[in-house]
Amino acid sequence: MDAVTTIEGRPDNVGEMAKIGILVASDRASSNEYQDEGGPAILQFL
């Protein structure tokens, strides 16, 4: 897979809203061994 993938929608869908969920699972983060930074980084990117 290329580093950047572009997916184009149909012209009549441009500007439509989409709901996006972010799910991060980590045993170490849930046991407070470290602070999860992946979820917040993905949210900031979006």
N, CA, C and O atoms as a Tripos MOL2 file, in Angstrom:
@<TRIPOS>MOLECULE
protein
  184   183    46     0     0
PROTEIN
NO_CHARGES

@<TRIPOS>ATOM
      1 N           0.8460   -1.1840    0.0000 N.3       1 MET1
      2 CA          0.0000    0.0000    0.0000 C.3       1 MET1
      3 C           0.8860    1.2400    0.0000 C.2       1 MET1
      4 O           1.9040    1.2820    0.6910 O.2       1 MET1
      5 N           0.5050    2.2270   -0.7590 N.am      2 ASP2
      6 CA          1.2580    3.4780   -0.8110 C.3       2 ASP2
      7 C           1.1760    4.2110    0.5200 C.2       2 ASP2
      8 O           0.2560    3.9880    1.3070 O.2       2 ASP2
      9 N           2.1410    5.0810    0.7630 N.am      3 ALA3
     10 CA          2.1510    5.8750    1.9910 C.3       3 ALA3
     11 C           0.9330    6.7860    2.0660 C.2       3 ALA3
     12 O           0.4120    7.0380    3.1520 O.2       3 ALA3
     13 N           0.4810    7.2780    0.9270 N.am      4 VAL4
     14 CA         -0.6910    8.1550    0.8840 C.3       4 VAL4
     15 C          -1.7080    7.5410   -0.0660 C.2       4 VAL4
     16 O          -1.3930    7.2430   -1.2170 O.2       4 VAL4
     17 N          -2.9060    7.3580    0.4140 N.am      5 THR5
     18 CA         -3.9740    6.8090   -0.4070 C.3       5 THR5
     19 C          -5.0800    7.8430   -0.5140 C.2       5 THR5
     20 O          -5.5520    8.3620    0.4980 O.2       5 THR5
     21 N          -5.4890    8.1400   -1.7260 N.am      6 THR6
     22 CA         -6.5610    9.1060   -1.9490 C.3       6 THR6
     23 C          -7.7950    8.3640   -2.4300 C.2       6 THR6
     24 O          -7.7400    7.5830   -3.3800 O.2       6 THR6
     25 N          -8.8970    8.6200   -1.7660 N.am      7 ILE7
     26 CA        -10.1680    8.0300   -2.1670 C.3       7 ILE7
     27 C         -11.1080    9.1770   -2.4900 C.2       7 ILE7
     28 O         -11.3690   10.0340   -1.6460 O.2       7 ILE7
     29 N         -11.6050    9.1890   -3.6920 N.am      8 GLU8
     30 CA        -12.4930   10.2730   -4.1020 C.3       8 GLU8
     31 C         -13.9370    9.7970   -4.0750 C.2       8 GLU8
     32 O         -14.2490    8.6850   -4.5010 O.2       8 GLU8
     33 N         -14.8010   10.6470   -3.5730 N.am      9 GLY9
     34 CA        -16.2280   10.3430   -3.5500 C.3       9 GLY9
     35 C         -16.9060   10.8430   -4.8060 C.2       9 GLY9
     36 O         -16.2650   11.3550   -5.7230 O.2       9 GLY9
     37 N         -18.1940   10.6840   -4.8260 N.am     10 ARG10
     38 CA        -18.9770   11.1850   -5.9580 C.3      10 ARG10
     39 C         -19.1620   12.6920   -5.8020 C.2      10 ARG10
     40 O         -19.2200   13.1940   -4.6790 O.2      10 ARG10
     41 N         -19.2560   13.4140   -6.9120 N.am     11 PRO11
     42 CA        -19.4270   14.8750   -6.8390 C.3      11 PRO11
     43 C         -20.6410   15.3010   -6.0230 C.2      11 PRO11
     44 O         -20.6140   16.3600   -5.3950 O.2      11 PRO11
     45 N         -21.7120   14.4970   -6.0170 N.am     12 ASP12
     46 CA        -22.9010   14.8920   -5.2630 C.3      12 ASP12
     47 C         -22.7570   14.6500   -3.7590 C.2      12 ASP12
     48 O         -23.6500   15.0150   -2.9940 O.2      12 ASP12
     49 N         -21.6510   14.0430   -3.3210 N.am     13 ASN13
     50 CA        -21.4170   13.8100   -1.8940 C.3      13 ASN13
     51 C         -20.4530   14.8170   -1.2780 C.2      13 ASN13
     52 O         -20.2330   14.7900   -0.0670 O.2      13 ASN13
     53 N         -19.8860   15.6860   -2.0650 N.am     14 VAL14
     54 CA        -18.8990   16.6370   -1.5610 C.3      14 VAL14
     55 C         -19.5330   17.5220   -0.4980 C.2      14 VAL14
     56 O         -20.6040   18.0880   -0.7130 O.2      14 VAL14
     57 N         -18.8830   17.6400    0.6310 N.am     15 GLY15
     58 CA        -19.3640   18.4930    1.7040 C.3      15 GLY15
     59 C         -20.2640   17.7890    2.7040 C.2      15 GLY15
     60 O         -20.6610   18.3970    3.6980 O.2      15 GLY15
     61 N         -20.5980   16.5170    2.4700 N.am     16 GLU16
     62 CA        -21.4330   15.7920    3.4190 C.3      16 GLU16
     63 C         -20.6310   15.4670    4.6770 C.2      16 GLU16
     64 O         -19.4270   15.2180    4.6140 O.2      16 GLU16
     65 N         -21.3080   15.4720    5.8020 N.am     17 MET17
     66 CA        -20.6700   15.1710    7.0770 C.3      17 MET17
     67 C         -20.5320   13.6560    7.2390 C.2      17 MET17
     68 O         -21.3440   12.8880    6.7250 O.2      17 MET17
     69 N         -19.5000   13.2460    7.9550 N.am     18 ALA18
     70 CA        -19.2860   11.8340    8.2580 C.3      18 ALA18
     71 C         -18.9590   11.7080    9.7400 C.2      18 ALA18
     72 O         -18.2530   12.5480   10.2970 O.2      18 ALA18
     73 N         -19.4680   10.6720   10.3700 N.am     19 LYS19
     74 CA        -19.1250   10.3930   11.7610 C.3      19 LYS19
     75 C         -17.9660    9.4140   11.7660 C.2      19 LYS19
     76 O         -18.0000    8.3880   11.0870 O.2      19 LYS19
     77 N         -16.9360    9.7430   12.5430 N.am     20 ILE20
     78 CA        -15.7500    8.9040   12.6150 C.3      20 ILE20
     79 C         -15.5000    8.5720   14.0760 C.2      20 ILE20
     80 O         -15.5070    9.4590   14.9290 O.2      20 ILE20
     81 N         -15.2820    7.3060   14.3630 N.am     21 GLY21
     82 CA        -14.9650    6.8840   15.7260 C.3      21 GLY21
     83 C         -13.5130    6.4480   15.8050 C.2      21 GLY21
     84 O         -12.9690    5.8870   14.8530 O.2      21 GLY21
     85 N         -12.8900    6.7090   16.9430 N.am     22 ILE22
     86 CA        -11.5020    6.3110   17.1670 C.3      22 ILE22
     87 C         -11.4910    5.3520   18.3470 C.2      22 ILE22
     88 O         -11.9300    5.7050   19.4420 O.2      22 ILE22
     89 N         -10.9940    4.1510   18.1300 N.am     23 LEU23
     90 CA        -10.9080    3.1530   19.1840 C.3      23 LEU23
     91 C          -9.4500    2.7580   19.3460 C.2      23 LEU23
     92 O          -8.8040    2.3250   18.3920 O.2      23 LEU23
     93 N          -8.9390    2.9110   20.5550 N.am     24 VAL24
     94 CA         -7.5560    2.5520   20.8450 C.3      24 VAL24
     95 C          -7.5780    1.5280   21.9700 C.2      24 VAL24
     96 O          -8.2090    1.7570   23.0020 O.2      24 VAL24
     97 N          -6.9050    0.4130   21.7860 N.am     25 ALA25
     98 CA         -6.8620   -0.6320   22.8100 C.3      25 ALA25
     99 C          -5.4130   -0.8960   23.2030 C.2      25 ALA25
    100 O          -4.5720   -1.1810   22.3510 O.2      25 ALA25
    101 N          -5.1300   -0.8000   24.4970 N.am     26 SER26
    102 CA         -3.7790   -1.0570   24.9820 C.3      26 SER26
    103 C          -3.8460   -1.5580   26.4160 C.2      26 SER26
    104 O          -4.3630   -0.8710   27.2960 O.2      26 SER26
    105 N          -3.3240   -2.7540   26.6480 N.am     27 ASP27
    106 CA         -3.2750   -3.2930   28.0110 C.3      27 ASP27
    107 C          -2.3880   -2.4360   28.9010 C.2      27 ASP27
    108 O          -2.7310   -2.1740   30.0540 O.2      27 ASP27
    109 N          -1.2530   -2.0000   28.3730 N.am     28 ARG28
    110 CA         -0.3240   -1.2100   29.1930 C.3      28 ARG28
    111 C          -0.8860    0.1530   29.5440 C.2      28 ARG28
    112 O          -0.7060    0.6200   30.6690 O.2      28 ARG28
    113 N          -1.5600    0.8000   28.6110 N.am     29 ALA29
    114 CA         -2.1430    2.1120   28.9040 C.3      29 ALA29
    115 C          -3.2960    1.9730   29.8900 C.2      29 ALA29
    116 O          -3.4620    2.8180   30.7700 O.2      29 ALA29
    117 N          -4.0970    0.9120   29.7520 N.am     30 SER30
    118 CA         -5.2240    0.7380   30.6740 C.3      30 SER30
    119 C          -4.7630    0.3830   32.0800 C.2      30 SER30
    120 O          -5.5000    0.6030   33.0410 O.2      30 SER30
    121 N          -3.5470   -0.1670   32.2200 N.am     31 SER31
    122 CA         -3.0170   -0.4640   33.5570 C.3      31 SER31
    123 C          -2.0960    0.6530   34.0520 C.2      31 SER31
    124 O          -1.3440    0.4670   35.0090 O.2      31 SER31
    125 N          -2.1600    1.8170   33.3920 N.am     32 ASN32
    126 CA         -1.3980    3.0230   33.7710 C.3      32 ASN32
    127 C           0.1100    2.8360   33.7300 C.2      32 ASN32
    128 O           0.8300    3.4780   34.4940 O.2      32 ASN32
    129 N           0.6060    1.9610   32.8450 N.am     33 GLU33
    130 CA          2.0490    1.8210   32.6700 C.3      33 GLU33
    131 C           2.6050    2.9690   31.8370 C.2      33 GLU33
    132 O           3.7750    3.3310   31.9660 O.2      33 GLU33
    133 N           1.7680    3.5330   30.9920 N.am     34 TYR34
    134 CA          2.1750    4.6960   30.2020 C.3      34 TYR34
    135 C           0.9400    5.4380   29.7340 C.2      34 TYR34
    136 O          -0.1630    4.8930   29.7680 O.2      34 TYR34
    137 N           1.1120    6.6710   29.2980 N.am     35 GLN35
    138 CA          0.0200    7.5160   28.8010 C.3      35 GLN35
    139 C          -0.1720    7.2450   27.3160 C.2      35 GLN35
    140 O           0.7750    7.3550   26.5380 O.2      35 GLN35
    141 N          -1.3830    6.8940   26.9190 N.am     36 ASP36
    142 CA         -1.6660    6.6720   25.5040 C.3      36 ASP36
    143 C          -1.5660    7.9890   24.7510 C.2      36 ASP36
    144 O          -2.1910    8.9760   25.1380 O.2      36 ASP36
    145 N          -0.7890    8.0090   23.6860 N.am     37 GLU37
    146 CA         -0.6630    9.2080   22.8590 C.3      37 GLU37
    147 C          -1.1980    8.9750   21.4510 C.2      37 GLU37
    148 O          -1.3420    9.9220   20.6780 O.2      37 GLU37
    149 N          -1.4940    7.7160   21.1120 N.am     38 GLY38
    150 CA         -1.9670    7.3970   19.7690 C.3      38 GLY38
    151 C          -3.3480    7.9430   19.4720 C.2      38 GLY38
    152 O          -3.5670    8.5540   18.4260 O.2      38 GLY38
    153 N          -4.2850    7.7260   20.3880 N.am     39 GLY39
    154 CA         -5.6500    8.2170   20.1920 C.3      39 GLY39
    155 C          -5.7140    9.7230   20.0340 C.2      39 GLY39
    156 O          -6.3030   10.2110   19.0700 O.2      39 GLY39
    157 N          -5.1160   10.4840   20.9670 N.am     40 PRO40
    158 CA         -5.1250   11.9380   20.8210 C.3      40 PRO40
    159 C          -4.4170   12.4150   19.5440 C.2      40 PRO40
    160 O          -4.8260   13.4140   18.9530 O.2      40 PRO40
    161 N          -3.3670   11.7150   19.1160 N.am     41 ALA41
    162 CA         -2.6620   12.1100   17.8910 C.3      41 ALA41
    163 C          -3.5490   11.9090   16.6650 C.2      41 ALA41
    164 O          -3.5550   12.7380   15.7550 O.2      41 ALA41
    165 N          -4.2940   10.8090   16.6440 N.am     42 ILE42
    166 CA         -5.2080   10.5700   15.5240 C.3      42 ILE42
    167 C          -6.3070   11.6250   15.5060 C.2      42 ILE42
    168 O          -6.6550   12.1460   14.4460 O.2      42 ILE42
    169 N          -6.8530   11.9390   16.6750 N.am     43 LEU43
    170 CA         -7.8980   12.9590   16.7690 C.3      43 LEU43
    171 C          -7.3850   14.3090   16.2810 C.2      43 LEU43
    172 O          -8.0920   15.0180   15.5660 O.2      43 LEU43
    173 N          -6.1650   14.6700   16.6600 N.am     44 GLN44
    174 CA         -5.5890   15.9430   16.2220 C.3      44 GLN44
    175 C          -5.3860   15.9510   14.7070 C.2      44 GLN44
    176 O          -5.5940   16.9770   14.0590 O.2      44 GLN44
    177 N          -4.9840   14.8180   14.1430 N.am     45 PHE45
    178 CA         -4.7770   14.7200   12.7010 C.3      45 PHE45
    179 C          -6.0760   14.9440   11.9400 C.2      45 PHE45
    180 O          -6.0960   15.6180   10.9100 O.2      45 PHE45
    181 N          -7.1690   14.3670   12.4620 N.am     46 LEU46
    182 CA         -8.4580   14.5010   11.7800 C.3      46 LEU46
    183 C          -8.9960   15.8950   11.9460 C.2      46 LEU46
    184 O         -10.0760   16.2040   11.4410 O.2      46 LEU46
@<TRIPOS>BOND
     1     1     2 1
     2     2     3 1
     3     3     4 2
     4     3     5 am
     5     5     6 1
     6     6     7 1
     7     7     8 2
     8     7     9 am
     9     9    10 1
    10    10    11 1
    11    11    12 2
    12    11    13 am
    13    13    14 1
    14    14    15 1
    15    15    16 2
    16    15    17 am
    17    17    18 1
    18    18    19 1
    19    19    20 2
    20    19    21 am
    21    21    22 1
    22    22    23 1
    23    23    24 2
    24    23    25 am
    25    25    26 1
    26    26    27 1
    27    27    28 2
    28    27    29 am
    29    29    30 1
    30    30    31 1
    31    31    32 2
    32    31    33 am
    33    33    34 1
    34    34    35 1
    35    35    36 2
    36    35    37 am
    37    37    38 1
    38    38    39 1
    39    39    40 2
    40    39    41 am
    41    41    42 1
    42    42    43 1
    43    43    44 2
    44    43    45 am
    45    45    46 1
    46    46    47 1
    47    47    48 2
    48    47    49 am
    49    49    50 1
    50    50    51 1
    51    51    52 2
    52    51    53 am
    53    53    54 1
    54    54    55 1
    55    55    56 2
    56    55    57 am
    57    57    58 1
    58    58    59 1
    59    59    60 2
    60    59    61 am
    61    61    62 1
    62    62    63 1
    63    63    64 2
    64    63    65 am
    65    65    66 1
    66    66    67 1
    67    67    68 2
    68    67    69 am
    69    69    70 1
    70    70    71 1
    71    71    72 2
    72    71    73 am
    73    73    74 1
    74    74    75 1
    75    75    76 2
    76    75    77 am
    77    77    78 1
    78    78    79 1
    79    79    80 2
    80    79    81 am
    81    81    82 1
    82    82    83 1
    83    83    84 2
    84    83    85 am
    85    85    86 1
    86    86    87 1
    87    87    88 2
    88    87    89 am
    89    89    90 1
    90    90    91 1
    91    91    92 2
    92    91    93 am
    93    93    94 1
    94    94    95 1
    95    95    96 2
    96    95    97 am
    97    97    98 1
    98    98    99 1
    99    99   100 2
   100    99   101 am
   101   101   102 1
   102   102   103 1
   103   103   104 2
   104   103   105 am
   105   105   106 1
   106   106   107 1
   107   107   108 2
   108   107   109 am
   109   109   110 1
   110   110   111 1
   111   111   112 2
   112   111   113 am
   113   113   114 1
   114   114   115 1
   115   115   116 2
   116   115   117 am
   117   117   118 1
   118   118   119 1
   119   119   120 2
   120   119   121 am
   121   121   122 1
   122   122   123 1
   123   123   124 2
   124   123   125 am
   125   125   126 1
   126   126   127 1
   127   127   128 2
   128   127   129 am
   129   129   130 1
   130   130   131 1
   131   131   132 2
   132   131   133 am
   133   133   134 1
   134   134   135 1
   135   135   136 2
   136   135   137 am
   137   137   138 1
   138   138   139 1
   139   139   140 2
   140   139   141 am
   141   141   142 1
   142   142   143 1
   143   143   144 2
   144   143   145 am
   145   145   146 1
   146   146   147 1
   147   147   148 2
   148   147   149 am
   149   149   150 1
   150   150   151 1
   151   151   152 2
   152   151   153 am
   153   153   154 1
   154   154   155 1
   155   155   156 2
   156   155   157 am
   157   157   158 1
   158   158   159 1
   159   159   160 2
   160   159   161 am
   161   161   162 1
   162   162   163 1
   163   163   164 2
   164   163   165 am
   165   165   166 1
   166   166   167 1
   167   167   168 2
   168   167   169 am
   169   169   170 1
   170   170   171 1
   171   171   172 2
   172   171   173 am
   173   173   174 1
   174   174   175 1
   175   175   176 2
   176   175   177 am
   177   177   178 1
   178   178   179 1
   179   179   180 2
   180   179   181 am
   181   181   182 1
   182   182   183 1
   183   183   184 2
@<TRIPOS>SUBSTRUCTURE
     1 MET1         2 RESIDUE 1 A MET
     2 ASP2         6 RESIDUE 1 A ASP
     3 ALA3        10 RESIDUE 1 A ALA
     4 VAL4        14 RESIDUE 1 A VAL
     5 THR5        18 RESIDUE 1 A THR
     6 THR6        22 RESIDUE 1 A THR
     7 ILE7        26 RESIDUE 1 A ILE
     8 GLU8        30 RESIDUE 1 A GLU
     9 GLY9        34 RESIDUE 1 A GLY
    10 ARG10       38 RESIDUE 1 A ARG
    11 PRO11       42 RESIDUE 1 A PRO
    12 ASP12       46 RESIDUE 1 A ASP
    13 ASN13       50 RESIDUE 1 A ASN
    14 VAL14       54 RESIDUE 1 A VAL
    15 GLY15       58 RESIDUE 1 A GLY
    16 GLU16       62 RESIDUE 1 A GLU
    17 MET17       66 RESIDUE 1 A MET
    18 ALA18       70 RESIDUE 1 A ALA
    19 LYS19       74 RESIDUE 1 A LYS
    20 ILE20       78 RESIDUE 1 A ILE
    21 GLY21       82 RESIDUE 1 A GLY
    22 ILE22       86 RESIDUE 1 A ILE
    23 LEU23       90 RESIDUE 1 A LEU
    24 VAL24       94 RESIDUE 1 A VAL
    25 ALA25       98 RESIDUE 1 A ALA
    26 SER26      102 RESIDUE 1 A SER
    27 ASP27      106 RESIDUE 1 A ASP
    28 ARG28      110 RESIDUE 1 A ARG
    29 ALA29      114 RESIDUE 1 A ALA
    30 SER30      118 RESIDUE 1 A SER
    31 SER31      122 RESIDUE 1 A SER
    32 ASN32      126 RESIDUE 1 A ASN
    33 GLU33      130 RESIDUE 1 A GLU
    34 TYR34      134 RESIDUE 1 A TYR
    35 GLN35      138 RESIDUE 1 A GLN
    36 ASP36      142 RESIDUE 1 A ASP
    37 GLU37      146 RESIDUE 1 A GLU
    38 GLY38      150 RESIDUE 1 A GLY
    39 GLY39      154 RESIDUE 1 A GLY
    40 PRO40      158 RESIDUE 1 A PRO
    41 ALA41      162 RESIDUE 1 A ALA
    42 ILE42      166 RESIDUE 1 A ILE
    43 LEU43      170 RESIDUE 1 A LEU
    44 GLN44      174 RESIDUE 1 A GLN
    45 PHE45      178 RESIDUE 1 A PHE
    46 LEU46      182 RESIDUE 1 A LEU
